[in-house]
Amino acid sequence: MEQVWYTVETESTMLECSSSRTENSVLAIQASIPSPVIPIGLSSRPNFISELEAQRLLEFFDSNEHLWNHKGFEKRRREQHYHLEQKKEKDQNGELYWIVRRLMDHLGDNYEMPHELFVQERYSSAYVKEEKAGRLSANTFETLPMVDSPHCPCKVKRNDEENNGGDDTMLQCNNQRSSCSCYVAQITLVNKCIQSIDKPKERKVECWDMESEQHKFKFIMEPLDLYVKTGEALWNWRSHTTAFPIYSSSTEEPNLEKDSSNRVITLKFRYSTAPTNNVTPSHIISKQDQDEEKKEEQDVMNLCKDKPLEELLTIIVTTSPIKSNPSTEVLEKTFATFHHGGDNFAFLCPKVIVCDGCRIMSADNNVSKKYSNSKQSLRNGIATNDQAENYLKFKMALKNICKEAQHDCMSPFHNTRVVELEERHGYGFALRHALYHEVTTPYVCVIQHDRTFMRRTPMEEVVRSMIHRSNDIKYVGLNMRSNLTYRDIIVSKYGRGAGSEILDMVLYPPELALDANVYGPNGSSARNLEAKGKLKDNLDSLAQNYKGTIQGKTHISSSSREDGKYQLSLTPTLYWYDNIHVVETFHYRDYIFNPMYRMVVRGGFVEDKLSPIITKSVERLGLRQGHAKFKCYLLDDHSGYFFTGHLDGGSFMSQSEKDKIIVENQDVKCSPVSDDKAPKS
């Protein structure tokens, strides 16, 4: 659905501080809300360049193909970077000299030539992806790369001059720009683009409280126009730019192809008096914050260190309608593997089974016809009357199993309660309900109804490592087939530089230095894998291939120890896998599910929405700082075998269903052949 845009006109003020001259003009923009608060210091100049001049610039940039570099963590955006040094600019960048001079004529004598020019290429297909990435993908300060201060250094310098009896003519202007000559100027070529801006109450990247609802909006940057940000608009407002979506007239869907019709080139000229080296961006944790985190970590350790696992960890199992209902076989098979996590985990830890609600497919409701596939329908919580009846019988049978297990301390269903949700929530919000209403322990282990343990897994040791490094580790996922060689995945997607940085971020908690006879390449955990026949052969072959991967080569040699221990590792992940994982309850409930951040949506899976947000956070803040907000890791013992498996509940057939098919096939084979189908002699 296309965005509705409102025409907004306001007075734009361009200040020339040395002469106290003001140049007033009307700033007319297309905004996403009717009455936005326009930042002080935002100005525009329509038709700053002509179409012929725009084409000239475009041809110049495209002719310098060797200067295009892929930028951003995912390397999906191309950029050219020019250093506009005054002495060399005329010789080295002659094709740019005329546009720089025109910009300087517009800004006035008290603004210096820009230090640098960024030429950025975007496509409208990226707009759709960025919009889906959620709130954390949004805006950042233009000035973060330049200075660690809420005020421009030249403003501070100007104020010092004022206190020391400086020239009063420089102080006659009445707002922040009166002592700041920094600016960012942008011009758009080819197609229009969108700039999203907001003003938080505090000048922090992760502050989501706005000054007001009118301090957060988008506006259209028209091609050929000049937009300049100075003063408050530059220093106290966050922003980011995307291409304007081009919609098809026939389908009303955005054009997701990368072609010239939806290409946008933006020129960003930047000038700052701030030093360019030895600058610590404001999103890096201060020493005071580090000290507070260490104190909090010590408090958590003191509170939890002597408690047994059953007082630290709650197991949450999520389930929903599947075609094998009313059989409880899927859950019984899943629970039967809990012993691999240790006796305390399997038999003593409290367990909550959250049964999601469902919608009934009928002619009277609004269920879309596109869910004609039974598996897909059930995956989206849509059931027929018969399936809903079977699901009801399944929940009744499940309650009986849990009730009987209360008297059997060796049953994995011991200490388990069933929670039924009346309406369909989806996996993410069903999990949220359990976190809000059913959990009192500081940690949770989240398991989907068809996710199983394949072999012995150090669940208690994982929790202990999270306790001792509570400020560093918030999520530990157990590896599975698709992420067994996660570091190789990082290298293939983001390059060797990212792979090397990920390696530096790998954690080796002492709590995960475990018996080498159990874990590691030669441990019994891998030998006693729950697999037989062809599956076991395939997994053995996979383990052999693991030894030649980047992840295998990196860790196998460095994890063996002389004391008979084998060091397991925690590898940073940029994907929040819904596979079996352990998470700090507070982190899940009060951060991941905080409605302010909109990182999880009703009806969806956590990983689908949250994982792009993590990647976008890394893109904006860098790998370490972007990941530090989520602190998620994958467990690996470097044996080449993964810890968890998948029964695929959507396609699972109970034993009774299999027996029924066998009987039907036998009946077909044994039935007499009719005369008209008998073979001719």
Sequence and secondary structure as in RCSB ss.txt:
>XXXX:A:sequence
MEQVWYTVETESTMLECSSSRTENSVLAIQASIPSPVIPIGLSSRPNFISELEAQRLLEFFDSNEHLWNHKGFEK
RRREQHYHLEQKKEKDQNGELYWIVRRLMDHLGDNYEMPHELFVQERYSSAYVKEEKAGRLSANTFETLPMVDSP
HCPCKVKRNDEENNGGDDTMLQCNNQRSSCSCYVAQITLVNKCIQSIDKPKERKVECWDMESEQHKFKFIMEPLD
LYVKTGEALWNWRSHTTAFPIYSSSTEEPNLEKDSSNRVITLKFRYSTAPTNNVTPSHIISKQDQDEEKKEEQDV
MNLCKDKPLEELLTIIVTTSPIKSNPSTEVLEKTFATFHHGGDNFAFLCPKVIVCDGCRIMSADNNVSKKYSNSK
QSLRNGIATNDQAENYLKFKMALKNICKEAQHDCMSPFHNTRVVELEERHGYGFALRHALYHEVTTPYVCVIQHD
RTFMRRTPMEEVVRSMIHRSNDIKYVGLNMRSNLTYRDIIVSKYGRGAGSEILDMVLYPPELALDANVYGPNGSS
ARNLEAKGKLKDNLDSLAQNYKGTIQGKTHISSSSREDGKYQLSLTPTLYWYDNIHVVETFHYRDYIFNPMYRMV
VRGGFVEDKLSPIITKSVERLGLRQGHAKFKCYLLDDHSGYFFTGHLDGGSFMSQSEKDKIIVENQDVKCSPVSD
DKAPKS
>XXXX:A:secstr
     EEEEEEEEEEETTTTEEEEEEEEEEESSSS    TTEEEETT S HHHHHHHHHHHHH GGG EEESTT 
 EEEEEEE  HHHHHHH HHHHHHHHHHHHHH TTS   SEEEEEEEEHHHHHHHHHT GGGS EETTTTT SSS
S HHHHHHHHHHHTT  GGGG S SGGGG   EEEEEEESS EEEEEE BSSS TT   BS GGGEEEEEE TT 
EEEE HHHHHT EEEEEE   B TTT  B  S SGGGEEEEEEEEE  S SSS   TTS  HHHHHHHHHHHHHH
HHHHTTS GGGTEEEEEEE   TTTT  HHHHHHHTTGGGG HIIIIIS EEEEE   EE  TTS   TT  SHH
HHHHTTEE HHHHHHHHHHHHHHHHHHHHHTT TTSTTTTEEEEE SS  HHHHHHHHHHHHT  SSEEEEEETT
EEE S   HHHHHHHHHHTTTT SEEEE  GGGTTHHHHHHHHH HHHHHHHHHH B  GGGEEETTTSSTT HH
HHT S  HHHHHHHHHHHHHHTTSHHHHHHHHHHB TTSEEE EEEE SS   SSEEEEHHHIIIIIT TTT  S
 TTS HHHHHHHHHHHHHHHH HHHHHHTT EEEEE SSS  SEEE  TTT   HHHHHHHHHHHHHHHHS   G
GGS   
